[in-house]
Amino acid sequence: MNAHTEPIARKEAGTGTLDLDAVFREQYPRMAGVIRRIVRDPSRAEELAVDVFCKLWKAGDVHPGALHAWLYTTSVRAGLDELRRRNRRQRYERFFRPWRSPRTPDELHSIGEQQRQVRTTLAALKRREAEILVLRNEGLSYEDIARAIGVRPASVGTLLRQAREAFRNEYRRRYD
């Protein structure tokens, strides 16, 4: 066990289940932060983080050793799914732009073009590629990434290299 999983591995006395309240208090800020870095919307990230813990509650008993990886994986997927929803919405909104008022200079300034491009590129990648890139960017070790995506730790380096290459190619295809 590591520093991330030791406190949340406590079991409620005699029940054999995780103390969801304690897990939520300990892990919610971290999971909301993971999602916030993906979606760049703090309030939406908090909503999605709550959804992650609702999924944990519905999932039943997750093994304490796998809980940390499960939370990270589910949080990353929630963030990436939100990016995909946004991209679909933007595609459909293009049809209605003639009726929309133009953006102000302040709005244009507040748009982080490079971040938007990165999020769009991540959303276009295969789910596994995007997950491994985001998990590594979050600072997870190869072992933690392997547990999160269900592969051998020895495979993570190769998968990470392939994901980086896929990201680079997609980014160039879209923005070069």
BAFI-3210 file (N, C-alpha, C; in Angstrom, 3 decimals, decimal comma, padded with zeros to 6 digits):
// residues 176
n [1|2|3|4|5|6|7|8|9|10|11|12|13|14|15|16|17|18|19|20|21|22|23|24|25|26|27|28|29|30|31|32|33|34|35|36|37|38|39|40|41|42|43|44|45|46|47|48|49|50|51|52|53|54|55|56|57|58|59|60|61|62|63|64|65|66|67|68|69|70|71|72|73|74|75|76|77|78|79|80|81|82|83|84|85|86|87|88|89|90|91|92|93|94|95|96|97|98|99|100|101|102|103|104|105|106|107|108|109|110|111|112|113|114|115|116|117|118|119|120|121|122|123|124|125|126|127|128|129|130|131|132|133|134|135|136|137|138|139|140|141|142|143|144|145|146|147|148|149|150|151|152|153|154|155|156|157|158|159|160|161|162|163|164|165|166|167|168|169|170|171|172|173|174|175|176]
n.u [000,837|000,385|000,917|-001,361|-003,380|-003,447|-004,881|-007,525|-008,100|-009,169|-011,544|-015,028|-016,029|-016,594|-018,307|-017,165|-017,034|-015,995|-015,519|-017,387|-017,922|-015,588|-013,770|-014,744|-014,341|-011,549|-010,623|-012,114|-011,297|-008,905|-009,756|-011,574|-009,773|-008,229|-010,129|-010,766|-008,403|-008,569|-011,053|-011,132|-012,980|-013,986|-016,436|-017,948|-016,196|-016,359|-018,985|-018,788|-016,956|-018,463|-020,261|-018,507|-018,082|-020,664|-020,865|-019,001|-020,333|-022,557|-021,233|-020,599|-018,649|-015,418|-012,229|-009,942|-007,203|-007,305|-008,769|-007,755|-006,650|-008,997|-010,595|-009,057|-009,019|-011,770|-012,343|-010,726|-011,893|-014,450|-013,861|-012,795|-015,005|-016,692|-015,315|-015,653|-018,435|-018,664|-017,297|-018,974|-021,260|-020,293|-019,869|-022,518|-023,491|-022,334|-024,019|-025,872|-024,642|-024,977|-027,121|-026,209|-024,759|-021,760|-018,567|-017,069|-014,108|-012,963|-013,929|-012,722|-010,077|-009,988|-010,128|-008,206|-006,276|-004,310|-004,724|-007,329|-006,954|-005,384|-007,165|-009,160|-007,754|-007,100|-009,669|-010,228|-008,644|-008,206|-009,911|-008,314|-005,726|-005,934|-006,542|-004,198|-002,308|-003,316|-003,352|-000,606|000,275|-000,835|000,936|001,048|002,576|004,177|003,309|000,898|-000,561|-000,685|-002,286|-004,610|-005,457|-005,442|-003,224|000,039|002,738|005,135|004,315|003,445|005,243|005,618|002,965|002,511|004,363|003,272|000,795|001,591|002,699|000,421|-001,080|000,569|000,515|-002,238|-002,598|-000,927|-002,207|-004,601|-003,889|-001,627]
n.v [-001,191|002,277|005,779|006,959|005,010|003,827|005,254|005,100|002,490|001,605|-000,300|-000,313|-001,013|-004,365|-004,596|-005,086|-003,453|-000,563|002,604|004,849|007,526|008,456|007,922|009,650|012,189|012,193|011,815|013,346|016,141|015,716|014,184|015,959|017,910|016,561|016,214|018,888|019,869|018,684|019,486|022,212|023,773|024,698|024,457|022,605|020,479|019,828|018,895|016,649|015,158|014,480|012,808|010,710|009,605|008,792|006,755|005,038|004,349|003,020|000,960|-000,765|-002,795|-001,965|-003,271|-002,402|-002,082|-001,511|000,746|003,407|003,540|002,962|005,203|007,288|006,475|006,474|009,161|010,452|009,418|010,525|013,244|013,248|012,301|014,457|016,411|015,342|015,552|018,336|018,933|017,720|019,278|021,794|021,340|021,115|023,611|025,305|025,488|027,306|029,718|032,145|033,398|034,040|036,312|038,237|037,468|039,154|041,209|040,586|038,019|036,642|036,953|035,495|032,911|030,141|029,335|027,375|025,476|024,700|023,498|021,330|019,946|019,337|017,709|015,588|014,617|013,549|011,351|007,755|006,232|004,823|005,743|008,487|008,313|007,146|009,139|011,315|010,213|009,770|012,390|013,311|012,416|009,771|006,642|004,142|001,656|002,279|003,288|001,015|-000,658|000,886|000,835|-001,793|-003,429|-005,008|-003,709|-003,503|-002,979|-000,399|001,690|001,371|001,656|004,261|005,678|005,158|006,411|009,058|009,531|009,189|011,333|013,478|013,176|013,529|016,113|017,561|016,971|018,311|021,005|021,937]
n.w [000,000|-000,615|000,226|-000,700|-000,678|001,815|004,023|003,050|002,985|005,268|006,968|007,743|011,033|011,449|009,201|006,733|004,529|002,646|004,199|002,943|003,427|004,659|002,604|000,649|001,894|002,062|-000,587|-002,433|-002,941|-004,396|-006,614|-007,795|-008,521|-010,446|-012,478|-012,941|-014,079|-016,529|-017,713|-017,278|-015,893|-012,946|-011,429|-012,908|-012,767|-010,062|-009,935|-011,604|-010,140|-007,902|-009,182|-009,784|-007,241|-006,705|-008,565|-007,437|-005,098|-006,199|-007,470|-005,504|-003,385|-003,797|-004,116|-001,575|-002,266|-004,943|-005,091|-005,241|-007,850|-009,246|-008,639|-009,814|-012,530|-013,167|-012,701|-014,616|-016,938|-016,686|-016,996|-019,622|-021,043|-020,669|-022,154|-024,699|-024,942|-024,970|-027,351|-029,257|-028,852|-029,619|-032,341|-033,250|-032,542|-034,359|-036,499|-035,656|-035,308|-036,874|-035,607|-033,185|-030,874|-031,436|-029,965|-027,205|-026,857|-024,377|-023,872|-025,974|-025,271|-022,909|-023,695|-023,733|-026,162|-026,804|-024,768|-025,327|-027,781|-027,030|-025,336|-027,192|-028,942|-027,194|-026,740|-029,205|-029,420|-029,000|-026,301|-024,402|-025,003|-024,421|-021,697|-020,581|-021,099|-019,604|-017,018|-016,612|-016,766|-014,447|-012,660|-011,884|-011,172|-013,261|-012,367|-011,017|-013,164|-014,741|-013,135|-013,200|-015,875|-016,468|-017,377|-017,760|-015,779|-017,220|-019,767|-019,866|-020,558|-023,346|-024,233|-023,404|-024,967|-027,506|-027,184|-026,849|-029,349|-030,965|-030,022|-030,792|-033,608|-034,137|-033,200|-034,913|-037,335|-036,993|-036,413|-037,786]
ca.u [000,000|001,137|000,339|-002,687|-004,387|-003,473|-005,980|-008,842|-008,291|-009,822|-012,873|-015,934|-015,947|-017,501|-019,180|-016,444|-017,138|-015,245|-016,213|-017,525|-017,849|-014,168|-013,152|-015,165|-013,638|-010,116|-010,270|-012,885|-010,524|-007,932|-010,459|-012,092|-008,612|-007,895|-011,138|-010,637|-007,283|-008,977|-012,162|-010,885|-014,190|-014,007|-017,751|-018,317|-015,318|-016,912|-020,168|-018,347|-016,322|-019,555|-020,739|-017,544|-018,336|-021,951|-020,555|-018,344|-021,390|-023,347|-020,386|-020,506|-017,366|-014,209|-011,119|-009,181|-005,940|-007,584|-009,645|-007,066|-006,604|-010,383|-011,033|-008,350|-009,491|-013,143|-012,290|-010,177|-012,922|-015,524|-013,366|-012,693|-016,367|-017,197|-014,698|-016,314|-019,766|-018,468|-016,933|-020,197|-022,119|-019,718|-020,145|-023,914|-023,709|-021,871|-025,171|-026,668|-023,804|-025,480|-028,065|-025,525|-024,037|-020,306|-017,862|-016,391|-012,654|-012,630|-014,177|-011,673|-008,835|-010,053|-010,043|-006,825|-006,271|-003,504|-005,386|-008,485|-006,455|-004,951|-008,360|-009,814|-006,938|-007,316|-011,014|-010,248|-007,860|-008,873|-010,092|-007,168|-004,589|-006,172|-006,445|-002,814|-001,633|-003,787|-002,880|000,829|000,390|-001,212|002,055|000,951|003,688|003,836|002,546|-000,466|-001,212|-000,956|-003,476|-005,779|-005,951|-005,506|-002,147|001,258|003,554|006,161|003,695|003,035|006,161|005,293|001,645|002,664|005,025|002,288|-000,217|002,206|002,805|-000,934|-001,441|001,365|-000,002|-003,572|-002,431|-000,394|-003,247|-005,628|-003,459|-000,465]
ca.v [000,000|003,518|006,850|007,310|003,981|003,361|005,748|004,754|001,052|001,279|-000,900|-000,035|-002,099|-005,490|-004,653|-005,583|-002,525|000,674|003,751|005,770|008,898|008,764|007,935|010,899|013,328|012,142|011,764|014,255|017,283|015,244|013,780|017,186|018,555|015,817|016,543|020,320|020,064|018,199|020,243|023,647|024,408|024,213|024,043|021,362|019,439|019,400|018,079|015,361|014,410|013,893|011,674|009,620|008,952|008,098|005,506|004,175|003,851|002,062|-000,179|-001,679|-002,874|-001,992|-003,726|-001,234|-001,939|-001,005|001,913|004,608|003,465|003,032|006,603|008,069|006,080|006,942|010,624|010,802|009,101|011,518|014,475|013,064|012,236|015,844|017,065|014,835|016,184|019,732|018,956|017,455|020,461|022,859|021,031|021,441|025,043|026,015|025,724|028,394|030,899|033,400|034,022|034,280|037,585|038,033|037,466|040,397|041,025|039,910|036,593|036,111|036,928|034,477|031,565|029,647|028,609|026,161|024,499|024,205|022,585|020,103|019,217|018,813|016,599|014,477|014,068|012,844|010,118|006,590|006,414|004,301|006,643|009,711|007,977|006,930|010,442|012,117|009,586|010,047|013,818|013,487|011,992|008,386|005,780|003,131|000,617|002,778|003,364|-000,364|-001,108|001,661|000,466|-003,245|-004,044|-005,261|-002,502|-003,471|-002,513|001,000|002,540|001,255|002,258|005,704|006,176|005,112|007,433|010,362|009,636|009,395|012,716|014,356|013,079|014,136|017,553|018,087|016,857|019,318|022,396|022,360]
ca.w [000,000|-000,614|001,032|-001,211|-000,435|003,194|004,837|002,555|003,057|006,535|006,831|008,846|012,002|011,349|008,031|005,572|003,408|002,817|004,775|001,814|003,912|004,845|001,273|-000,001|002,528|001,773|-002,006|-003,270|-003,475|-005,378|-007,840|-008,406|-009,143|-011,666|-013,488|-013,240|-015,002|-017,851|-018,296|-017,076|-015,378|-011,564|-010,947|-013,602|-012,230|-008,778|-010,226|-012,134|-009,045|-007,122|-009,985|-009,623|-005,966|-006,849|-009,254|-006,451|-004,217|-006,965|-007,831|-004,373|-002,700|-004,609|-003,282|-001,103|-002,988|-006,286|-004,982|-005,724|-009,314|-009,728|-008,562|-010,833|-013,858|-013,331|-012,781|-015,928|-017,933|-016,561|-017,614|-021,069|-021,575|-020,693|-023,316|-025,906|-025,002|-025,388|-028,772|-030,028|-028,729|-030,449|-033,749|-033,553|-032,368|-035,554|-037,364|-035,113|-035,088|-037,436|-034,695|-031,919|-030,834|-031,500|-028,685|-026,833|-026,761|-023,119|-024,049|-026,846|-024,504|-021,854|-024,274|-023,831|-027,432|-026,775|-023,914|-026,058|-028,799|-026,352|-024,901|-028,389|-029,418|-026,265|-026,960|-030,485|-029,309|-028,430|-024,861|-023,652|-025,227|-023,650|-020,273|-020,157|-021,105|-018,476|-015,781|-016,464|-016,486|-013,046|-011,835|-011,457|-011,562|-014,255|-011,672|-010,802|-014,480|-015,152|-012,390|-013,611|-017,214|-016,552|-018,156|-016,990|-015,653|-018,260|-021,023|-019,769|-021,313|-024,769|-024,439|-023,229|-026,170|-028,596|-026,931|-027,146|-030,810|-031,487|-029,690|-031,662|-034,973|-034,189|-033,015|-036,184|-038,353|-036,769|-036,233|-038,587]
c.u [000,872|000,405|-001,064|-003,742|-004,478|-004,633|-007,344|-009,092|-008,927|-011,212|-013,731|-015,933|-017,026|-018,327|-018,482|-016,555|-016,318|-016,115|-016,283|-017,419|-016,392|-013,440|-013,486|-014,400|-012,160|-009,793|-011,000|-012,051|-009,537|-008,622|-011,064|-010,955|-008,189|-008,853|-011,024|-009,499|-007,624|-010,003|-012,014|-012,139|-014,378|-015,380|-018,202|-017,469|-015,854|-018,141|-019,764|-017,681|-017,382|-020,125|-019,817|-017,820|-019,711|-021,733|-019,874|-019,381|-022,218|-022,548|-020,308|-019,115|-016,226|-013,065|-010,272|-007,866|-006,122|-008,386|-009,011|-007,039|-008,008|-010,869|-010,364|-008,881|-010,889|-013,180|-011,776|-011,221|-014,071|-015,103|-013,299|-014,073|-016,982|-016,599|-015,369|-017,711|-019,653|-018,164|-018,152|-021,118|-021,601|-019,956|-021,567|-024,190|-023,223|-023,024|-025,970|-025,869|-024,349|-026,447|-027,435|-024,785|-022,532|-019,681|-017,190|-014,892|-012,236|-012,855|-013,100|-010,355|-008,826|-009,950|-008,575|-006,719|-005,464|-004,150|-006,596|-008,040|-006,023|-006,163|-009,090|-009,058|-007,102|-008,665|-011,090|-009,481|-008,739|-008,888|-008,860|-005,952|-004,740|-006,024|-004,998|-002,040|-002,039|-003,306|-001,395|001,063|000,023|-000,114|001,978|002,150|003,216|002,993|001,102|-001,230|-001,587|-002,194|-004,723|-006,339|-005,915|-004,482|-000,970|002,068|004,627|005,615|003,420|003,939|005,849|003,957|001,708|003,331|004,054|001,221|000,333|002,323|001,438|-001,398|-000,730|000,816|-001,363|-003,478|-001,923|-001,450|-004,286|-005,115|-002,230|-000,888]
c.v [001,241|004,561|007,200|006,290|003,570|003,924|005,274|003,259|000,638|000,721|-000,439|-001,259|-003,142|-005,576|-005,200|-004,675|-001,279|001,736|004,826|007,225|009,330|008,839|009,247|012,086|013,361|012,340|012,777|015,436|016,860|014,887|014,998|017,937|017,886|016,219|018,008|020,585|019,586|019,138|021,751|024,420|023,900|023,728|022,745|020,212|018,928|018,520|016,690|014,508|013,766|012,685|010,466|008,873|008,275|006,761|004,525|003,561|002,783|000,796|-001,195|-001,651|-003,003|-002,367|-002,524|-001,017|-001,341|000,285|003,173|004,643|003,579|004,480|007,460|007,752|006,621|008,457|011,081|010,542|010,113|012,829|014,364|012,971|013,636|016,605|016,617|015,433|017,624|019,825|018,691|018,677|021,590|022,606|021,419|022,940|025,849|026,344|026,954|029,671|032,184|034,127|034,366|035,604|037,327|038,102|038,815|040,139|040,321|038,403|035,955|035,975|035,772|033,057|031,182|028,758|027,321|025,092|023,897|023,191|021,262|019,290|018,606|017,605|015,386|013,813|013,254|011,514|008,964|006,766|005,974|005,220|007,917|009,438|007,865|008,249|011,287|011,530|009,859|011,516|014,133|013,010|010,557|007,594|004,796|002,023|001,042|002,856|001,965|-000,908|-000,399|001,211|-001,037|-003,893|-004,331|-003,962|-002,382|-002,928|-001,015|001,918|002,539|001,918|003,781|006,327|006,210|006,188|008,825|010,578|009,887|010,823|013,688|014,350|013,746|015,658|018,195|018,053|017,970|020,749|022,813|022,969]
c.w [000,000|000,209|000,568|-000,802|001,023|004,001|004,350|002,596|004,377|006,268|008,010|009,748|011,756|010,075|006,808|004,354|003,702|003,449|003,693|002,244|004,083|003,508|000,568|000,569|002,142|000,298|-002,884|-003,785|-004,567|-006,698|-008,551|-009,101|-010,432|-012,783|-013,895|-014,229|-016,412|-018,475|-018,156|-016,659|-013,955|-011,092|-011,611|-013,082|-010,893|-008,983|-010,713|-011,055|-008,150|-007,866|-009,851|-008,321|-005,940|-007,555|-008,301|-005,526|-004,925|-007,290|-006,702|-003,785|-003,705|-003,675|-002,865|-001,841|-004,371|-006,258|-005,551|-007,253|-009,896|-009,720|-009,630|-012,227|-014,113|-013,446|-014,147|-017,013|-017,882|-017,217|-019,129|-021,720|-021,654|-021,880|-024,603|-026,058|-025,479|-026,878|-029,651|-030,015|-029,613|-031,931|-034,127|-033,430|-033,569|-036,494|-036,926|-034,886|-035,719|-036,496|-033,355|-031,976|-030,853|-030,105|-028,449|-026,811|-025,470|-023,216|-024,915|-026,104|-023,502|-022,397|-024,398|-025,061|-027,363|-025,902|-024,616|-027,113|-028,178|-025,921|-026,091|-028,928|-028,513|-026,509|-028,245|-030,432|-028,846|-026,923|-024,068|-023,797|-024,402|-022,155|-019,822|-020,142|-019,907|-017,157|-015,557|-016,134|-015,040|-012,106|-011,346|-011,973|-012,620|-013,618|-011,473|-012,122|-014,944|-014,441|-012,899|-014,956|-017,453|-017,460|-017,224|-016,896|-016,739|-019,581|-021,025|-020,582|-022,801|-025,075|-024,325|-024,453|-027,346|-028,425|-027,227|-028,653|-031,446|-031,213|-030,631|-033,093|-035,111|-034,062|-034,310|-037,283|-038,210|-036,848|-037,016|-039,895]
res [m|n|a|h|t|e|p|i|a|r|k|e|a|g|t|g|t|l|d|l|d|a|v|f|r|e|q|y|p|r|m|a|g|v|i|r|r|i|v|r|d|p|s|r|a|e|e|l|a|v|d|v|f|c|k|l|w|k|a|g|d|v|h|p|g|a|l|h|a|w|l|y|t|t|s|v|r|a|g|l|d|e|l|r|r|r|n|r|r|q|r|y|e|r|f|f|r|p|w|r|s|p|r|t|p|d|e|l|h|s|i|g|e|q|q|r|q|v|r|t|t|l|a|a|l|k|r|r|e|a|e|i|l|v|l|r|n|e|g|l|s|y|e|d|i|a|r|a|i|g|v|r|p|a|s|v|g|t|l|l|r|q|a|r|e|a|f|r|n|e|y|r|r|r|y|d]
***
